[in-house]
């Protein structure tokens, strides 16, 4: 699931001092979110490009979206097992001399998937990830452990009539927007590799990413409907994944504690397909009530509220040998502080608002050679927070020699960082000092 902090273009976001740059670099090395799952290809008998636009996972084609919405049940049952690994090297332009792993090739993460058809109406997508850098031991060394990653367990049904086409279903999952079939949604509008639930939460709105997932240890129950390949509607609610739901976040640090079960999520989208083209326009949102301290839920006055609303769009042109994809997302996040926090603030009673805009354009030739450009811009109020204004771009080139291997390079450039282009921390550090290069080799079987 999700977090901006794990990705090169986003990892430096929280760094305001040399020490935090070290933390940012470490987060680059942590688990990635699920990409193409070979178990699905074996189940359907289809090549990976049938589900993933130009092979550039995790972007889904219309067929891939249909496969997901019908509960991963298309095809015949097979052994539902896949594995994935990522090797990478990350470097920051102006990292402190004692920064560990800066530019060092490493095995960044490995995952096991149990994913596929259970019955004609039930299917699942489950991921367990091993993070070699889960714990910083404080002496330059790290300890690893495994954790539950993306989990999406579905019931779905597909009804086709003379003039009507209905897909409806229910999903038990551990991240808002993980269920979404379009790549402009919060959990999916990302580059490869992408973050996991063990990263910092999206819901705080302080990252250059249109996300509203609370990221970490939550679970939700959603119901959805897709009518005539035109109208998609989804509603759900989330709570802390405890007791019977604790398996959905096993091994994940309790970085988020939701208050109660009244944390609604919603999604509405209109889509249209014609020839090699398809287009979607949509909106989504969530209201979440979050405890200030995830380890202390005894005081109801320590519950703050995050309210998110977004608008997004996606376009795809898929006609061999060319694949063009474009996504645009706008997300507004309003944070209302808890009574306990507000009482000690400079401007008690005032909320803060962050607005994130992201755009991405990608091209793939022959499902082998590709590149993409992503632009991001964050602005926000400063009632009780420092200036979050950050702006930049990420450039990527990649090569897919075979369908289960991807080799890529990403470069992220910042033109503004935490409110300024130069000397943003008062100690002489410039936005460009956080520019970063990320090299990776991704493998799945």
N, C-alpha and C positions, 0 to 999 in steps of 0.2 A: 504494500500500500504505500503508503505514500509519504515521501517528503522531499521537499525541495533541497533540504540540507545535504542529501546524498549525491546530488548531481553536480558536475563541474561548474556549470553555469550558475548554479544556485548555491553551491556549498559555501562560498565566501561571504554569502549574504549577511550572516550574523557576525562576521569578523569586524571588529572595530579597533582592535589592538593587535600587536604582533603575536601575543599569546593565543588570541582567538583565531588567528590565521592557522595556527597549528591544529586547533580543533577542527577548523573547516576542512583542512586537507585530510585529516583522519576520516571525516565523514564521507569523503569521496570513495573511500575504500570499502564501504559497507554494502549490504545486500542490494540487489536490483530487483525490480518488479518483474513479474512473469512476462515472457515474450511468447514467440511461437512455441506450441507444445507438440512435439512429434507424435505423441500418443493420439492426438486428434487427427493428424494426417493418416495414421495407420487405420484408425476407425472408419474414416470416410473414404479412404482409398484415393484421396486427392493430394496433389502437390501442395506445398505450403503457400504458393502464390494464389491458390484458389481462395484462401481465407485472408491472406495478408497482402495489401496493395503493393505490387511490385516486389514482394518479399520483404518489405521494410516494416517488419513487426515492431510494435503491436498494432499498426494501423489495419483495420478490418475492411475488407471488400463487402459489397452487398451480400454475397454468399456467406462470408464470415460472420456478418451481423445476424443473418438468419440462423446460422448454426448456434450462435450464442443465445439468441432469444428463444430458440426451441429447446433450450436446456442441455446443450451439448449432446443431443440424442440422435442426430442424423448418422446413419451408417450402422455397422454391426459391432457388437461388443468385442473388444480385443483386450489384451493385457494393458491396463490403463496406467502404465508406468513410463515416465520420462525423467531424464536428468539434464541438468544445465550447469555450466560453469562459465565464469568470467575471469579473464586475466587482464590487468590494466596497469597503466602508469599515469600518474597525475602530477602536475607541477603548477605552482603559482608563481607569477612573474617576480614578485618581490617578497619571498618568504623569508622568515628569520633563519639565521644560519643554523640553528639547532632544530629546525623543523624536520621531523622524522618522515621517511617514506616519500619525500619530495622528489619526484622523478624516478622512483625506484619501481621496477616491474614487480608485480605481486599477483598471487592468486586472490582475487578480491572477494569472490563469493561462489557458493555452489548450492544448488537446489535440487530437490526431488519432488516430482509431481505425481499425484494420483488424480487422474482427470479422464473423464469420458462418460459414456452411456452406462447407466445402471439398469433402467427399464426403458420402455418406450416413452415414458413421460418424466422420468427422473434422471438427472445427470449432475455431475459435479466437476468443479475445477478447484483443486486444493494444492497448495504449495508449502513445502517445508524448506527453510533456508538455513544454511550454515554460514555464519559470519565470523571469519577468522580474527576480526578486529572489533569484536563486540565490547570488550572491556579494555580500557587503558590502565595498565598496571602502575603508571606513574614513573616508571624507570626506563621508558623507551620501549618496553615490550607490551604485547597485547595477549589477551586470552580470547578464545572463540567459544561460541555456543550456537545451538540451533534454536529456531523459533518458528512458530506458525506464521506464515506469510499471507498471501492472498487466499481467501476461501470464499467460494460462491457455490452453494448447493441449491439446485433448482427443481421445481416441478413446472412443467410447461405443456401446453397443448396447442395444436395447430389445426384450425378448421377452415377448409376451403369449400366455398359454395359457388354457384353460377356467377354471382356478382359480388361476393364478399370473400375476404381473406382475413381471418382473425388469428392472431397469436396472443395467448395470455399465459401468465405464469406467476409464480411466487418464488422469491429468492431469500435464503438465509445467508447473510454475508457479513464481512468484517470491515467494510469501508464504504462510506457514501460515495457513489458514482463508480465504484468497481463494476457495478451491474450495467453500466451504460454501454450501448453498442457503438457509439461514435467517439472519435478520437479527440474531439474538442472538449470532451468532458474532463473534469478535474483530475481523475485518476489516470488519464491516458494521453493527455496532450504533452508528451514528453519525448525526449530523445532517448536513445539506447546508450548505456544502460539507464534504468530508471530506479527510483527509490523503493524502499520497502516500509512496512509499518513500524519498524524499529527506529525510524528516523523521527525528527522533530515534527510536531503536529502542523497540519495545514491550517487548522482552524483559527490560529492566531492572526492570519492574514498578513504576516510580515515577510513574506517571501515573494519573489517575482514569478508567481505561479497562480493560475486561476483556480485554486483549490479550496475546498471547504471541508475536507475530510479531517476528522479529529485525530486520525492516525495513531495507532498504537494498540489500544486494548478495548475496542468497542465491538458491538454486534448489532445487526439490524435485520428487520423483516420487511421486505418490500413486495408489492404486487404491481404488475405491469400489464400493459395492453398495447398491441400494435395492430392497427386497422388498415387494410388495403395498401400496405407498404407506404402509407402516407402519414398517419397520425400515431405518435408514440406518447404514451402517458405512463408515469410511474410515481407511486407514493410509498413512503415507508417511514419507519421511526427507529431510533437507535437508543441503546442503553449501554452501560458498562458491561463488558463480557465477563461476568462472574458466574459462580455456581455452575449450572448445567451448560452454560455457554463458554466456560473458561477454556475449553479446548481450542476455540477459535483464535486465541491470542497466547497460547502456551509459549513461554520463554520470552515474551515481550515485556519490557519494563513498563510499569504502570504510570505512563506519562500523562494519561488523560482519564479523568473520572467524570462521567456524565451524571447529572442529577436526575433520577427517575427515568421514565421511559418516554416522556413527552419531549422528544428531540426530533421533530419531523423533517423529512427530506422529500423533495418533489422534483419532477422532471417532466417537461412537455416539449415535444419536437415535431416539426413538420418536415417530411422528406419527399423527394421526387427523383425518379430514375428515368432517363431517356438515352437510348443508345449506350455509348461508353461513358456517359456522364451520370453523376448522382450528386444531389445537393441536399443539405439539411440546414434548417434554421431552428434554434431552440432557446429555451430558458430553463433555469434550474435554481434551486435554493435550499437553504437549510437554516433551522434555528436550533441552537445547541446551548444547553445550560451546563456550565463546566465549573467544577470546584477549582479554587485557586491552587490548592495543594492536593495533588493526587493521592497523597498518603494520609490525608486527614479530611474525612467527610462528615465530621461530627457537628460542624457549625453551618446551619443553613444560610447565615449571612455571608459566607465565603463563596457563594455561587454567583458567577458572572454569566453574561449572555452574549453569544455571538450570533449575529443575524447576517446571512449571506444571500445575495441575489445576483444572478449572472445572466448574460446573453452570449450565445455562441453560434458559430456557423462552420460548416465544413463543405468542401467541394472536392470531388474526385473525377479524374479522367483516366480510364483504364482501358487501353487498347494496345495489345502487344505490337511493338516492343516498348511502348512508352507508358509510364505511369506518372501522373501529376496529382499531387494532393495539396490542399490548403486548408488551414484551420485559423479561426479567429475567436478569441474569447475575452470577455470583459467580466470582471467580478468585483462587486462592491461588498466590503465586509465592515459591519458596524459592531464595535465592542462596547458593551455596557458593563462597567466594572461592578464588582460585587460591593455590597455595603461595607464590608471589612476593608477592602482596598481603597474604595472611594474616600473613606473618612480620613485617610492619611495623605491624600493627594493634594497637589497644588491647586487644582480646580475640581473640588469634589462635586459629584453629580453629573459631570460632563463625560460624554462618551468620546471615542475616537473612531475615525473611519479611514480605511485604506481602500484604494482602488487600483486594481491590477489589470493591465491590458497586455495580451500576448498574441502574436501572430506567427505563423509558421508556414513555409512553402517548401515542398520537397519534390524531387524528381528522381526517377529510377529508369534506367535503360536496360532492357533485356533481363530485368530482375536480377542484375548483377552489379551494375555500377550506379552509384547514386550520390546525391548530396542534398543538403537542406540548409535553410536559413531561418533562424528564429529571432524575433525582436521582443523585448520585454520592457515594460515601464511600470513603475510603482510610485504612487503618490499617496499622501495621507495627511490627516490633521495632526496637530501637535498640542492638543489640550493637555494630555497627560502622558505623552510618549515623545521620544526624540524624533527628528525628521527622518522618515523612512525612505525618502525619495531616492530611487535607484533606477538606472536606465542602462541598457546594453543590448548585445546581440551575441548569438552563438552560431558559428559556422561549422558544418559537418560534411565530411566526405567519407564514403564507405564502399566496401567491396564485398560481394557475397559469392565466393568461389563455388560453393555448393549450398544447398538450401538450408543446411543446419549449421553453417559457420558464417559469421559476420565479422569483418575487420574494419575498424573505423578510427577516425581522428576528429576531435571536436576542439574548437578554440572559442573561448568566451572572452569578449571585450566589454569592459565597463566604461561608459562615458560619464556616469554620475553614480555616487555611492553614498548612501546614508546622508543625503542632503547636499552634497558638494562634489565638485569634480577634483578639487585639490584640497589638501590638508583637512580632510573630513573628520579626522579624529583629534585635531589640535596638536598633533605630534609630528606633522609633516607627511603623513601617509596620504597618497593620492588614490583616486578611484582606479586608475590604470594599474596600480600595484597589485590589484586583485585579479588581473587578467590571468586566465588559466588555460592549460593545454591538457587534454585527456585523450589517451590512446588506449584502445581496447581490442580484445579478441573474445568473441562470444561464441559458445558452442552448446548445442543441445542435441540430444538423441532420445 
